[in-house]
Amino acid sequence: MREDEGFELDRSFDLLPHVIGSSWAVIWFRVNKIKKPTREEYRNKVVEYVKMLDRFIDSFPKSENFQEMVSFAKKRHQDEIEKILAGKNLEVEKRFDRYVDYG
């Protein structure tokens, strides 16, 4: 797959973990009145929501035309999950800090 063909997928995986994963995790913690989750608890909750993106990836057509893109998306998705769990997604880490500091 050419670099320009993966641009939109890369961009979505740059944004979705903190825009959706962290936002939904914060909502979950607030509703459950958990003001000071551990970093690990927070990361795991973010990953729980990010894993829901599997359904989007699986919704691409199964045709040969999409195989390379789907493979790229699955790899990028898994890499992002590993990055979150390792504390290497700086945006997710900032969202955690903001939540525990300002709840």
KEGU-833149 format. One record per residue (C-alpha): x, y, z. Coordinates in nm, 4 decimals, m for minus. Example, Ala and Ser with C-alpha at 12.3 -4.5 7.8 and 13.67 -1.06 7.14 Angstrom:
2
+----------+----------+----------+
|        X |        Y |        Z |
+----------+----------+----------+
|   1.2300 |  m0.4500 |   0.7800 |
|   1.3670 |  m0.1060 |   0.7140 |
+----------+----------+----------+
//
This chain:
103
+----------+----------+----------+
|        X |        Y |        Z |
+----------+----------+----------+
|   0.0000 |   0.0000 |   0.0000 |
|   0.1353 |   0.3419 |  m0.0900 |
|   0.2059 |   0.5847 |   0.1930 |
|  m0.0659 |   0.8236 |   0.0779 |
|  m0.3199 |   0.5394 |   0.0801 |
|  m0.2587 |   0.4761 |   0.4493 |
|  m0.2653 |   0.8429 |   0.5501 |
|  m0.6315 |   0.8514 |   0.6552 |
|  m0.6012 |   0.5289 |   0.8527 |
|  m0.2881 |   0.6528 |   1.0267 |
|  m0.4583 |   0.9803 |   1.1085 |
|  m0.7608 |   0.8024 |   1.2557 |
|  m0.5398 |   0.5842 |   1.4765 |
|  m0.3541 |   0.8962 |   1.5886 |
|  m0.6803 |   1.0558 |   1.7027 |
|  m0.9258 |   0.7833 |   1.8020 |
|  m0.7458 |   0.6491 |   2.1106 |
|  m0.7593 |   0.9781 |   2.2947 |
|  m1.0647 |   1.1359 |   2.1330 |
|  m1.2873 |   0.8306 |   2.1719 |
|  m1.1010 |   0.5852 |   2.3970 |
|  m0.9990 |   0.8344 |   2.6640 |
|  m1.3223 |   1.0337 |   2.6476 |
|  m1.5352 |   0.7251 |   2.6943 |
|  m1.3045 |   0.5969 |   2.9676 |
|  m1.3425 |   0.9260 |   3.1559 |
|  m1.7204 |   0.9049 |   3.1244 |
|  m1.7118 |   0.5486 |   3.2586 |
|  m1.4963 |   0.6475 |   3.5575 |
|  m1.7122 |   0.9525 |   3.6332 |
|  m2.0387 |   0.7582 |   3.6191 |
|  m1.8868 |   0.4976 |   3.8487 |
|  m1.7563 |   0.7727 |   4.0800 |
|  m1.3956 |   0.6581 |   4.0479 |
|  m1.1949 |   0.9775 |   4.0829 |
|  m0.8456 |   0.8324 |   4.1090 |
|  m0.8054 |   0.5228 |   3.8910 |
|  m0.4547 |   0.3892 |   3.8535 |
|  m0.2790 |   0.4515 |   3.5244 |
|  m0.3098 |   0.0827 |   3.4477 |
|  m0.6854 |   0.0846 |   3.5139 |
|  m0.7238 |   0.3901 |   3.2939 |
|  m0.5150 |   0.2478 |   3.0094 |
|  m0.7055 |  m0.0812 |   3.0237 |
|  m1.0373 |   0.1023 |   3.0045 |
|  m0.9140 |   0.3100 |   2.7094 |
|  m0.8029 |  m0.0096 |   2.5348 |
|  m1.1415 |  m0.1678 |   2.6030 |
|  m1.3052 |   0.1120 |   2.4039 |
|  m1.0353 |   0.1221 |   2.1360 |
|  m1.0864 |  m0.2511 |   2.0767 |
|  m1.4413 |  m0.1698 |   1.9712 |
|  m1.2853 |  m0.0330 |   1.6538 |
|  m1.2349 |  m0.3950 |   1.5466 |
|  m1.5925 |  m0.3863 |   1.4222 |
|  m1.5142 |  m0.0949 |   1.1926 |
|  m1.2099 |  m0.2669 |   1.0491 |
|  m1.4089 |  m0.5864 |   0.9996 |
|  m1.6781 |  m0.3920 |   0.8166 |
|  m1.4550 |  m0.3303 |   0.5138 |
|  m1.5434 |  m0.5453 |   0.2144 |
|  m1.3768 |  m0.8853 |   0.2064 |
|  m1.2728 |  m0.8395 |  m0.1546 |
|  m0.9153 |  m0.8688 |  m0.2706 |
|  m0.9046 |  m0.4922 |  m0.3309 |
|  m0.9305 |  m0.4283 |   0.0426 |
|  m0.6985 |  m0.7004 |   0.1753 |
|  m0.3875 |  m0.4862 |   0.1953 |
|  m0.5734 |  m0.1976 |   0.3583 |
|  m0.7440 |  m0.4238 |   0.6126 |
|  m0.4121 |  m0.5864 |   0.6968 |
|  m0.2555 |  m0.2425 |   0.7428 |
|  m0.5458 |  m0.1277 |   0.9630 |
|  m0.5307 |  m0.4382 |   1.1824 |
|  m0.1551 |  m0.3996 |   1.2318 |
|  m0.1853 |  m0.0284 |   1.3098 |
|  m0.4722 |  m0.0979 |   1.5490 |
|  m0.2728 |  m0.3604 |   1.7404 |
|   0.0322 |  m0.1331 |   1.7505 |
|  m0.1794 |   0.1453 |   1.8987 |
|  m0.3210 |  m0.0845 |   2.1675 |
|   0.0302 |  m0.1921 |   2.2651 |
|   0.1394 |   0.1716 |   2.2714 |
|  m0.1486 |   0.2654 |   2.5037 |
|  m0.0795 |  m0.0224 |   2.7421 |
|   0.2907 |   0.0676 |   2.7524 |
|   0.2127 |   0.4306 |   2.8333 |
|   0.3596 |   0.5519 |   2.5047 |
|   0.0497 |   0.7297 |   2.3717 |
|   0.1229 |   1.0752 |   2.5078 |
|  m0.2272 |   1.2067 |   2.4404 |
|  m0.3863 |   0.9258 |   2.6434 |
|  m0.1370 |   0.9940 |   2.9230 |
|  m0.2253 |   1.3664 |   2.9183 |
|  m0.5944 |   1.2806 |   2.9397 |
|  m0.5283 |   1.0570 |   3.2410 |
|  m0.3333 |   1.3332 |   3.4166 |
|  m0.6073 |   1.5837 |   3.3451 |
|  m0.8768 |   1.3514 |   3.4770 |
|  m0.7043 |   1.2656 |   3.8053 |
|  m0.5987 |   1.6276 |   3.8599 |
|  m0.9307 |   1.7936 |   3.7733 |
|  m1.1825 |   1.5024 |   3.7667 |
+----------+----------+----------+
//
